[in-house]
């Protein structure tokens, strides 16, 4: 009985290892386009919880991503499953999308700090100009003796 359980255990362990690689779909999305698509999908999924200019929350932007790339969700799903079955390729695609997002984040972060510093400088100038105008008005209002 112990031998039978041991053999079934060994058989179970070896049967669980699967190297299934799906066959290439007819309308496979190329790797570079897939990377851009995943990047846009990451942005769309993260913007779900941010209010847009109409103060609407919880808007699904995935349809806009599909329209931009002129694909449908079925084509994306088939291509995604194919690339998932080839994990090395999929990992490269995800890394490329993540690196591109990090580069965009750094660029827009530096732009934001530059614009913030320009705004602070302009506010300082306005305050100094206002002080000068106030002093000029005080001089004009003061009676001449």
VORO-66428 format. One record per residue: residue number from 1; residue in three letters; chain; x, z, y of N, C-alpha, C in turn. Coordinates in pm, 1 decimal. Layout:
N
<NUM; 'Ala'; 'A'; <X; Z; Y>; <X; Z; Y>; <X; Z; Y>>
...
This chain:
145
<1; 'Unk'; 'A'; <81.5; 0.0; -119.1>; <0.0; 0.0; 0.0>; <86.4; 0.0; 126.3>>
<2; 'Unk'; 'A'; <195.5; 80.4; 121.9>; <285.7; 84.2; 237.3>; <352.7; -50.6; 256.6>>
<3; 'Unk'; 'A'; <388.5; -115.7; 145.7>; <451.8; -247.6; 155.8>; <356.3; -349.6; 215.1>>
<4; 'Unk'; 'A'; <229.8; -341.4; 177.4>; <130.0; -435.0; 228.3>; <112.0; -416.5; 380.1>>
<5; 'Unk'; 'A'; <106.2; -292.9; 426.4>; <95.7; -265.6; 571.0>; <221.2; -312.6; 644.0>>
<6; 'Unk'; 'A'; <336.9; -294.0; 581.9>; <461.8; -337.8; 643.0>; <463.1; -489.3; 658.2>>
<7; 'Unk'; 'A'; <421.3; -561.9; 554.4>; <420.2; -708.8; 560.7>; <319.7; -759.9; 664.0>>
<8; 'Unk'; 'A'; <203.5; -694.6; 670.9>; <105.6; -734.9; 771.9>; <157.1; -705.7; 913.2>>
<9; 'Unk'; 'A'; <228.6; -596.3; 929.0>; <287.6; -564.0; 1058.5>; <390.1; -666.8; 1101.1>>
<10; 'Unk'; 'A'; <478.8; -705.2; 1009.0>; <580.0; -807.7; 1038.1>; <513.1; -941.3; 1067.5>>
<11; 'Unk'; 'A'; <412.9; -977.8; 988.0>; <340.1; -1103.1; 1008.3>; <271.2; -1103.4; 1144.9>>
<12; 'Unk'; 'A'; <213.7; -990.0; 1181.8>; <146.7; -978.8; 1310.8>; <244.6; -995.1; 1426.6>>
<13; 'Unk'; 'A'; <361.7; -933.6; 1418.2>; <461.5; -944.2; 1524.6>; <509.9; -1087.3; 1542.8>>
<14; 'Unk'; 'A'; <535.2; -1157.4; 1432.7>; <583.7; -1294.7; 1444.1>; <474.8; -1392.1; 1485.3>>
<15; 'Unk'; 'A'; <351.0; -1359.7; 1453.6>; <242.6; -1450.8; 1493.2>; <207.4; -1435.0; 1641.2>>
<16; 'Unk'; 'A'; <246.0; -1323.0; 1702.4>; <214.0; -1300.8; 1844.2>; <305.5; -1378.6; 1938.1>>
<17; 'Unk'; 'A'; <423.6; -1415.6; 1892.1>; <511.8; -1491.4; 1979.4>; <464.2; -1634.8; 1983.5>>
<18; 'Unk'; 'A'; <432.5; -1680.8; 2102.1>; <379.0; -1815.3; 2117.8>; <454.1; -1885.5; 2229.2>>
<19; 'Unk'; 'A'; <501.9; -2001.5; 2201.8>; <569.6; -2083.5; 2302.0>; <483.6; -2205.6; 2331.3>>
<20; 'Unk'; 'A'; <362.9; -2179.5; 2371.6>; <268.5; -2287.1; 2396.6>; <297.1; -2350.1; 2531.6>>
<21; 'Unk'; 'A'; <329.1; -2477.6; 2530.0>; <343.3; -2554.7; 2652.8>; <232.5; -2658.5; 2650.9>>
<22; 'Unk'; 'A'; <147.7; -2650.6; 2750.1>; <35.3; -2742.5; 2755.6>; <84.2; -2883.8; 2783.8>>
<23; 'Unk'; 'A'; <4.5; -2979.2; 2741.9>; <43.8; -3117.6; 2770.5>; <16.7; -3149.4; 2916.9>>
<24; 'Unk'; 'A'; <95.5; -3240.4; 2968.0>; <91.9; -3275.4; 3109.7>; <-40.9; -3342.6; 3143.8>>
<25; 'Unk'; 'A'; <-114.5; -3288.3; 3243.0>; <-241.1; -3351.8; 3280.5>; <-217.6; -3485.1; 3349.8>>
<26; 'Unk'; 'A'; <-319.9; -3569.4; 3347.7>; <-308.0; -3702.6; 3408.6>; <-289.4; -3694.2; 3559.4>>
<27; 'Unk'; 'A'; <-357.2; -3602.9; 3621.4>; <-351.1; -3592.3; 3767.1>; <-273.4; -3468.1; 3810.0>>
<28; 'Unk'; 'A'; <-153.9; -3452.6; 3756.9>; <-69.2; -3337.4; 3787.2>; <-21.8; -3342.1; 3932.3>>
<29; 'Unk'; 'A'; <-29.7; -3228.3; 3997.5>; <19.2; -3215.9; 4134.9>; <170.8; -3202.0; 4127.3>>
<30; 'Unk'; 'A'; <247.5; -3280.6; 4204.4>; <394.1; -3268.9; 4201.3>; <441.0; -3129.7; 4244.6>>
<31; 'Unk'; 'A'; <563.4; -3094.7; 4202.5>; <615.9; -2959.8; 4226.5>; <623.4; -2925.8; 4375.3>>
<32; 'Unk'; 'A'; <671.9; -3018.8; 4457.5>; <685.6; -2988.4; 4599.5>; <549.1; -2971.6; 4666.6>>
<33; 'Unk'; 'A'; <453.5; -3054.1; 4627.6>; <317.9; -3039.4; 4681.8>; <252.9; -2911.1; 4631.3>>
<34; 'Unk'; 'A'; <282.9; -2877.2; 4507.0>; <228.4; -2753.9; 4449.8>; <282.9; -2632.3; 4524.6>>
<35; 'Unk'; 'A'; <409.9; -2637.0; 4562.7>; <470.1; -2527.7; 4638.8>; <402.4; -2513.7; 4775.2>>
<36; 'Unk'; 'A'; <381.5; -2624.6; 4844.4>; <312.3; -2621.4; 4973.4>; <168.1; -2573.0; 4958.4>>
<37; 'Unk'; 'A'; <104.0; -2617.4; 4850.4>; <-33.4; -2578.0; 4824.4>; <-43.7; -2428.1; 4800.0>>
<38; 'Unk'; 'A'; <46.9; -2374.1; 4720.5>; <45.7; -2231.1; 4693.0>; <76.3; -2152.3; 4820.3>>
<39; 'Unk'; 'A'; <166.1; -2203.4; 4901.8>; <196.4; -2138.1; 5030.1>; <71.5; -2130.3; 5117.7>>
<40; 'Unk'; 'A'; <0.3; -2241.3; 5129.4>; <-121.9; -2243.4; 5209.8>; <-229.1; -2152.6; 5149.5>>
<41; 'Unk'; 'A'; <-233.1; -2146.8; 5016.8>; <-331.6; -2060.4; 4951.5>; <-299.1; -1913.0; 4975.1>>
<42; 'Unk'; 'A'; <-171.3; -1879.5; 4981.1>; <-133.4; -1741.5; 5011.5>; <-178.3; -1704.7; 5152.4>>
<43; 'Unk'; 'A'; <-159.3; -1796.1; 5246.1>; <-201.4; -1771.3; 5384.0>; <-353.4; -1758.5; 5390.5>>
<44; 'Unk'; 'A'; <-423.7; -1849.0; 5321.4>; <-570.3; -1846.7; 5323.7>; <-625.1; -1719.5; 5259.8>>
<45; 'Unk'; 'A'; <-564.1; -1676.4; 5151.5>; <-615.3; -1555.7; 5086.0>; <-585.4; -1431.4; 5168.3>>
<46; 'Unk'; 'A'; <-474.2; -1429.7; 5240.4>; <-443.5; -1312.6; 5322.7>; <-525.2; -1310.9; 5451.8>>
<47; 'Unk'; 'A'; <-571.4; -1425.2; 5497.1>; <-650.7; -1429.0; 5620.4>; <-797.8; -1399.4; 5595.3>>
<48; 'Unk'; 'A'; <-830.9; -1369.4; 5473.0>; <-969.9; -1340.6; 5438.0>; <-1021.4; -1216.2; 5509.5>>
<49; 'Unk'; 'A'; <-935.0; -1119.3; 5535.4>; <-977.1; -992.1; 5592.2>; <-955.8; -982.6; 5743.4>>
<50; 'Unk'; 'A'; <-917.4; -1093.6; 5805.2>; <-894.3; -1095.5; 5949.4>; <-1008.8; -1171.0; 6015.7>>
<51; 'Unk'; 'A'; <-1059.9; -1116.2; 6124.9>; <-1171.0; -1181.2; 6194.3>; <-1121.7; -1306.9; 6264.1>>
<52; 'Unk'; 'A'; <-1202.1; -1412.1; 6258.2>; <-1167.4; -1535.1; 6327.9>; <-1221.2; -1530.4; 6470.8>>
<53; 'Unk'; 'A'; <-1211.3; -1640.9; 6543.5>; <-1249.5; -1638.4; 6684.7>; <-1400.1; -1618.9; 6704.8>>
<54; 'Unk'; 'A'; <-1479.9; -1639.9; 6601.3>; <-1623.1; -1615.8; 6610.5>; <-1659.9; -1475.8; 6561.4>>
<55; 'Unk'; 'A'; <-1555.9; -1390.4; 6542.8>; <-1572.4; -1253.2; 6496.0>; <-1637.1; -1246.6; 6357.1>>
<56; 'Unk'; 'A'; <-1614.1; -1350.4; 6276.9>; <-1663.3; -1351.4; 6139.9>; <-1552.9; -1299.5; 6049.3>>
<57; 'Unk'; 'A'; <-1593.2; -1218.5; 5956.5>; <-1500.2; -1160.1; 5861.5>; <-1537.4; -1209.8; 5722.3>>
<58; 'Unk'; 'A'; <-1445.5; -1206.1; 5630.7>; <-1472.3; -1240.4; 5490.8>; <-1511.5; -1387.5; 5474.7>>
<59; 'Unk'; 'A'; <-1437.9; -1477.3; 5538.9>; <-1461.0; -1620.9; 5528.8>; <-1368.2; -1677.5; 5422.2>>
<60; 'Unk'; 'A'; <-1419.6; -1766.0; 5338.0>; <-1339.4; -1826.6; 5232.5>; <-1272.6; -1953.4; 5286.6>>
<61; 'Unk'; 'A'; <-1140.3; -1948.0; 5302.4>; <-1065.8; -2061.3; 5356.8>; <-1008.3; -2152.6; 5248.2>>
<62; 'Unk'; 'A'; <-1029.3; -2120.4; 5123.0>; <-972.8; -2201.2; 5014.0>; <-1027.0; -2343.7; 5015.5>>
<63; 'Unk'; 'A'; <-1152.8; -2359.8; 5051.0>; <-1208.4; -2495.2; 5055.5>; <-1136.6; -2579.6; 5160.0>>
<64; 'Unk'; 'A'; <-1095.5; -2517.5; 5270.3>; <-1020.5; -2591.3; 5372.1>; <-883.3; -2633.1; 5320.0>>
<65; 'Unk'; 'A'; <-822.3; -2549.0; 5238.1>; <-692.3; -2583.5; 5178.9>; <-709.2; -2701.4; 5084.0>>
<66; 'Unk'; 'A'; <-813.8; -2697.7; 5001.6>; <-839.5; -2809.5; 4908.7>; <-865.5; -2939.3; 4985.1>>
<67; 'Unk'; 'A'; <-939.4; -2929.7; 5095.4>; <-966.7; -3049.4; 5175.5>; <-839.1; -3102.6; 5239.7>>
<68; 'Unk'; 'A'; <-753.9; -3014.2; 5285.7>; <-630.2; -3056.6; 5351.6>; <-540.5; -3134.3; 5256.1>>
<69; 'Unk'; 'A'; <-532.7; -3088.9; 5130.8>; <-447.3; -3155.2; 5032.7>; <-521.6; -3262.9; 4953.4>>
<70; 'Unk'; 'A'; <-650.3; -3280.9; 4983.8>; <-733.2; -3382.8; 4919.9>; <-734.3; -3367.7; 4767.4>>
<71; 'Unk'; 'A'; <-757.7; -3245.3; 4724.1>; <-770.6; -3216.7; 4581.5>; <-895.7; -3132.7; 4561.2>>
<72; 'Unk'; 'A'; <-933.4; -3115.2; 4435.6>; <-1042.7; -3024.2; 4404.8>; <-989.1; -2907.0; 4323.9>>
<73; 'Unk'; 'A'; <-1071.9; -2807.8; 4305.6>; <-1025.9; -2685.6; 4239.2>; <-991.1; -2710.2; 4092.8>>
<74; 'Unk'; 'A'; <-1056.9; -2806.3; 4029.6>; <-1027.3; -2836.5; 3888.9>; <-886.5; -2895.5; 3874.8>>
<75; 'Unk'; 'A'; <-851.8; -2986.3; 3964.3>; <-717.1; -3044.7; 3958.7>; <-610.8; -2937.1; 3981.8>>
<76; 'Unk'; 'A'; <-635.8; -2847.4; 4076.5>; <-541.8; -2738.5; 4099.0>; <-531.6; -2649.7; 3975.6>>
<77; 'Unk'; 'A'; <-644.0; -2617.4; 3916.0>; <-643.2; -2528.8; 3799.6>; <-567.2; -2591.4; 3683.1>>
<78; 'Unk'; 'A'; <-588.6; -2719.3; 3658.1>; <-516.3; -2786.6; 3549.0>; <-366.2; -2788.2; 3576.0>>
<79; 'Unk'; 'A'; <-327.9; -2820.9; 3698.8>; <-185.7; -2824.4; 3733.6>; <-124.9; -2684.9; 3728.6>>
<80; 'Unk'; 'A'; <-198.4; -2586.7; 3774.8>; <-149.8; -2449.5; 3774.6>; <-128.3; -2400.4; 3631.2>>
<81; 'Unk'; 'A'; <-222.7; -2428.7; 3542.1>; <-207.2; -2388.7; 3401.5>; <-87.4; -2457.6; 3336.8>>
<82; 'Unk'; 'A'; <-66.5; -2584.9; 3369.7>; <47.9; -2656.2; 3314.7>; <179.0; -2593.4; 3361.6>>
<83; 'Unk'; 'A'; <189.3; -2564.6; 3491.6>; <312.6; -2505.1; 3544.0>; <331.1; -2361.7; 3494.9>>
<84; 'Unk'; 'A'; <222.7; -2289.8; 3473.4>; <234.1; -2154.8; 3418.6>; <290.1; -2159.4; 3277.2>>
<85; 'Unk'; 'A'; <254.6; -2261.9; 3201.6>; <307.0; -2271.8; 3065.2>; <456.7; -2303.4; 3065.0>>
<86; 'Unk'; 'A'; <506.2; -2359.8; 3175.3>; <650.4; -2382.9; 3192.0>; <698.4; -2284.6; 3298.0>>
<87; 'Unk'; 'A'; <724.4; -2162.7; 3255.8>; <745.0; -2050.2; 3346.7>; <864.9; -2069.2; 3439.7>>
<88; 'Unk'; 'A'; <969.4; -2136.8; 3395.0>; <1086.1; -2158.4; 3480.9>; <1050.2; -2245.7; 3601.4>>
<89; 'Unk'; 'A'; <975.1; -2352.0; 3576.3>; <932.1; -2439.0; 3686.5>; <838.5; -2364.5; 3781.3>>
<90; 'Unk'; 'A'; <748.1; -2286.3; 3722.4>; <651.5; -2213.6; 3804.7>; <721.2; -2108.7; 3891.2>>
<91; 'Unk'; 'A'; <821.7; -2044.4; 3835.8>; <894.8; -1944.0; 3912.4>; <966.1; -2009.0; 4031.1>>
<92; 'Unk'; 'A'; <1023.0; -2127.5; 4011.5>; <1088.4; -2198.5; 4121.5>; <987.3; -2237.2; 4229.6>>
<93; 'Unk'; 'A'; <868.4; -2279.4; 4187.5>; <763.4; -2317.6; 4282.1>; <722.5; -2197.1; 4366.3>>
<94; 'Unk'; 'A'; <701.4; -2083.9; 4301.4>; <660.3; -1962.5; 4372.1>; <771.7; -1914.5; 4465.6>>
<95; 'Unk'; 'A'; <896.2; -1919.4; 4420.0>; <1008.4; -1876.7; 4504.6>; <1020.8; -1963.9; 4629.0>>
<96; 'Unk'; 'A'; <1000.9; -2094.8; 4612.2>; <1008.3; -2186.0; 4725.8>; <897.3; -2155.1; 4826.8>>
<97; 'Unk'; 'A'; <777.1; -2128.8; 4777.2>; <665.6; -2095.7; 4866.3>; <691.6; -1963.6; 4938.0>>
<98; 'Unk'; 'A'; <744.5; -1865.9; 4867.1>; <772.3; -1735.7; 4927.4>; <882.2; -1745.0; 5032.2>>
<99; 'Unk'; 'A'; <986.8; -1822.9; 5003.5>; <1094.8; -1839.9; 5101.1>; <1044.7; -1908.4; 5227.2>>
<100; 'Unk'; 'A'; <958.4; -2006.3; 5210.8>; <903.2; -2076.2; 5326.3>; <817.4; -1981.8; 5410.1>>
<101; 'Unk'; 'A'; <739.3; -1897.7; 5344.5>; <658.0; -1800.8; 5417.8>; <744.8; -1699.0; 5491.3>>
<102; 'Unk'; 'A'; <852.6; -1655.3; 5427.9>; <944.0; -1560.9; 5493.4>; <1009.5; -1624.1; 5615.9>>
<103; 'Unk'; 'A'; <1046.0; -1752.2; 5604.2>; <1106.7; -1822.0; 5718.2>; <1006.6; -1834.5; 5833.2>>
<104; 'Unk'; 'A'; <882.0; -1866.4; 5800.0>; <779.1; -1875.0; 5904.1>; <754.6; -1739.4; 5968.6>>
<105; 'Unk'; 'A'; <754.5; -1635.2; 5887.5>; <733.0; -1500.3; 5939.1>; <845.1; -1462.9; 6035.9>>
<106; 'Unk'; 'A'; <970.1; -1494.8; 6001.0>; <1083.1; -1463.8; 6089.0>; <1074.2; -1544.0; 6218.4>>
<107; 'Unk'; 'A'; <1038.9; -1671.5; 6208.1>; <1029.0; -1756.2; 6326.8>; <920.9; -1705.0; 6421.3>>
<108; 'Unk'; 'A'; <801.2; -1681.9; 6368.7>; <692.2; -1637.6; 6455.1>; <713.0; -1495.1; 6504.4>>
<109; 'Unk'; 'A'; <783.2; -1413.9; 6427.1>; <816.8; -1279.7; 6474.4>; <910.2; -1284.3; 6593.6>>
<110; 'Unk'; 'A'; <1010.7; -1372.9; 6587.6>; <1102.5; -1385.5; 6701.5>; <1031.3; -1444.5; 6822.9>>
<111; 'Unk'; 'A'; <939.8; -1537.2; 6800.4>; <862.6; -1594.0; 6911.3>; <776.1; -1487.5; 6977.0>>
<112; 'Unk'; 'A'; <716.5; -1401.5; 6894.6>; <631.0; -1296.1; 6947.1>; <711.3; -1197.3; 7030.8>>
<113; 'Unk'; 'A'; <828.9; -1158.2; 6982.0>; <909.8; -1063.8; 7059.9>; <958.0; -1127.8; 7189.7>>
<114; 'Unk'; 'A'; <991.8; -1256.0; 7186.7>; <1034.5; -1324.7; 7308.5>; <920.4; -1331.0; 7408.6>>
<115; 'Unk'; 'A'; <800.2; -1365.8; 7362.4>; <685.7; -1372.4; 7452.7>; <647.3; -1234.3; 7504.5>>
<116; 'Unk'; 'A'; <661.1; -1132.9; 7419.6>; <632.4; -996.8; 7465.3>; <730.2; -953.7; 7573.2>>
<117; 'Unk'; 'A'; <857.2; -988.9; 7556.2>; <955.4; -951.0; 7658.0>; <930.2; -1026.9; 7787.5>>
<118; 'Unk'; 'A'; <889.4; -1152.9; 7777.4>; <854.6; -1228.4; 7898.5>; <733.7; -1165.9; 7967.6>>
<119; 'Unk'; 'A'; <638.9; -1121.3; 7888.3>; <519.5; -1058.3; 7944.5>; <557.2; -927.9; 8014.6>>
<120; 'Unk'; 'A'; <644.2; -849.1; 7953.0>; <686.8; -723.7; 8015.0>; <758.6; -751.0; 8146.2>>
<121; 'Unk'; 'A'; <843.5; -854.9; 8146.5>; <914.3; -889.3; 8270.2>; <817.3; -931.9; 8379.6>>
<122; 'Unk'; 'A'; <716.8; -1011.3; 8343.2>; <621.0; -1056.8; 8444.3>; <536.2; -941.0; 8495.4>>
<123; 'Unk'; 'A'; <506.1; -844.3; 8408.9>; <430.5; -727.4; 8454.2>; <514.5; -645.6; 8551.3>>
<124; 'Unk'; 'A'; <645.0; -630.8; 8523.5>; <733.5; -558.7; 8615.2>; <738.6; -628.8; 8750.4>>
<125; 'Unk'; 'A'; <747.3; -762.0; 8749.5>; <752.5; -836.5; 8875.2>; <623.7; -819.8; 8954.5>>
<126; 'Unk'; 'A'; <511.5; -820.7; 8883.1>; <383.1; -804.1; 8951.5>; <376.1; -666.3; 9015.4>>
<127; 'Unk'; 'A'; <421.9; -564.6; 8943.5>; <418.0; -428.4; 8998.4>; <508.8; -415.6; 9120.4>>
<128; 'Unk'; 'A'; <628.3; -475.0; 9114.5>; <717.8; -466.6; 9231.0>; <660.8; -545.6; 9347.7>>
<129; 'Unk'; 'A'; <602.0; -660.9; 9318.8>; <539.4; -738.7; 9426.6>; <421.9; -663.6; 9486.2>>
<130; 'Unk'; 'A'; <348.1; -593.2; 9401.9>; <235.1; -515.5; 9452.8>; <284.0; -402.4; 9541.5>>
<131; 'Unk'; 'A'; <394.5; -338.5; 9504.3>; <450.6; -232.0; 9587.9>; <496.7; -288.0; 9722.0>>
<132; 'Unk'; 'A'; <557.7; -407.3; 9719.2>; <600.5; -469.8; 9844.1>; <481.4; -503.8; 9931.2>>
<133; 'Unk'; 'A'; <376.6; -557.3; 9869.6>; <256.7; -590.7; 9946.0>; <192.4; -465.9; 10003.8>>
<134; 'Unk'; 'A'; <190.7; -359.3; 9928.1>; <134.4; -233.9; 9977.8>; <213.6; -182.5; 10097.6>>
<135; 'Unk'; 'A'; <346.2; -191.5; 10089.9>; <428.5; -143.5; 10201.6>; <408.5; -232.0; 10324.6>>
<136; 'Unk'; 'A'; <390.9; -362.9; 10302.8>; <365.7; -453.0; 10415.6>; <229.9; -422.2; 10477.0>>
<137; 'Unk'; 'A'; <129.8; -396.6; 10394.3>; <-3.2; -363.9; 10447.0>; <0.0; -233.0; 10524.3>>
<138; 'Unk'; 'A'; <77.9; -136.3; 10476.4>; <87.7; -8.6; 10547.6>; <150.3; -29.6; 10684.5>>
<139; 'Unk'; 'A'; <249.5; -117.9; 10690.8>; <313.8; -146.1; 10819.4>; <215.8; -215.9; 10913.6>>
<140; 'Unk'; 'A'; <135.5; -304.8; 10859.6>; <39.4; -376.6; 10943.8>; <-68.7; -283.8; 10994.5>>
<141; 'Unk'; 'A'; <-107.9; -189.3; 10910.9>; <-216.8; -98.3; 10948.2>; <-169.2; 15.2; 11040.5>>
<142; 'Unk'; 'A'; <-41.0; 43.7; 11038.3>; <11.6; 151.2; 11121.3>; <2.5; 111.3; 11267.9>>
<143; 'Unk'; 'A'; <-43.5; 203.0; 11353.5>; <-54.3; 169.9; 11496.7>; <83.3; 159.4; 11560.3>>
<144; 'Unk'; 'A'; <97.0; 63.5; 11645.3>; <224.1; 43.2; 11715.0>; <226.7; 133.8; 11835.9>>
<145; 'Unk'; 'A'; <331.4; 208.5; 11856.7>; <339.7; 303.8; 11968.5>; <434.4; 259.4; 12073.0>>
